[in-house]
């Protein structure tokens, strides 16, 4: 079966629609996190290494919430990524 050809203007229209949909989805995911943050209280700010910061940033870019859970013993914490969708 031959592929259906579309005009350049149609291709640009579809590209804009896809970009708009991606932007809307990104805003929706960000809004979820922002809706809960006004009531949160910042009890501490952690200084992360470059690798740790990259892991957290990547999780957020992928649309995940990052959850910090202390270990039962010691002073370590674990960072978990939870999908928002």
C-alpha positions as CSV (number, residue, x, y, z in Angstrom):
1,X,0.0,0.0,0.0
2,X,1.4,3.4,-1.0
3,X,2.0,6.0,1.7
4,X,-0.4,9.0,1.6
5,X,1.4,12.2,0.9
6,X,0.5,15.4,2.8
7,X,1.3,19.0,2.0
8,X,4.0,21.0,3.8
9,X,1.3,23.2,5.4
10,X,-0.5,20.1,6.7
11,X,2.8,18.7,8.1
12,X,3.5,22.0,9.9
13,X,0.0,22.0,11.3
14,X,0.4,18.4,12.6
15,X,3.8,19.3,14.1
16,X,2.3,22.3,15.9
17,X,-0.5,20.2,17.3
18,X,2.0,17.6,18.5
19,X,4.1,20.3,20.2
20,X,1.0,21.8,21.8
21,X,-0.1,18.4,23.1
22,X,3.4,17.8,24.5
23,X,3.4,21.2,26.2
24,X,0.0,20.6,27.7
25,X,1.0,17.2,29.1
26,X,4.2,18.7,30.6
27,X,2.2,21.5,32.2
28,X,-0.3,19.0,33.6
29,X,2.5,16.9,35.2
30,X,4.2,20.0,36.6
31,X,0.9,21.3,37.9
32,X,0.3,18.1,39.9
33,X,3.5,18.7,41.9
34,X,2.9,22.5,42.2
35,X,-0.6,22.0,43.6
36,X,0.7,20.1,46.6
37,X,3.7,22.2,47.3
38,X,2.1,25.4,48.7
39,X,1.0,23.5,51.8
40,X,4.4,21.8,52.2
41,X,6.9,22.9,54.7
42,X,10.6,22.8,53.7
43,X,12.2,21.2,56.7
44,X,15.7,20.8,55.2
45,X,17.6,21.5,52.0
46,X,20.0,18.7,50.8
47,X,23.2,19.4,48.9
48,X,23.4,16.6,46.3
49,X,26.4,15.5,44.3
50,X,26.3,16.1,40.6
51,X,25.2,12.4,39.9
52,X,22.5,12.5,42.6
53,X,21.2,15.8,41.2
54,X,21.2,14.4,37.7
55,X,19.2,11.4,38.9
56,X,16.6,13.6,40.5
57,X,16.4,16.0,37.6
58,X,16.0,13.1,35.1
59,X,13.2,11.6,37.2
60,X,11.4,15.0,37.2
61,X,11.9,15.5,33.5
62,X,10.3,12.0,32.9
63,X,7.3,13.2,34.9
64,X,8.0,11.4,38.2
65,X,7.6,12.6,41.7
66,X,10.7,12.2,43.8
67,X,10.1,10.8,47.3
68,X,12.7,10.9,50.1
69,X,12.5,8.1,52.7
70,X,14.9,7.7,55.6
71,X,16.6,4.4,56.2
72,X,15.8,2.5,59.4
73,X,19.3,2.9,60.6
74,X,22.0,5.4,60.1
75,X,21.8,8.8,58.4
76,X,21.1,7.7,54.8
77,X,18.0,8.5,52.9
78,X,16.6,6.8,49.8
79,X,15.3,8.7,46.8
80,X,12.4,7.0,44.9
81,X,10.8,8.0,41.6
82,X,7.0,7.5,41.5
83,X,5.3,7.9,38.1
84,X,2.7,10.7,38.2
85,X,0.5,9.1,35.5
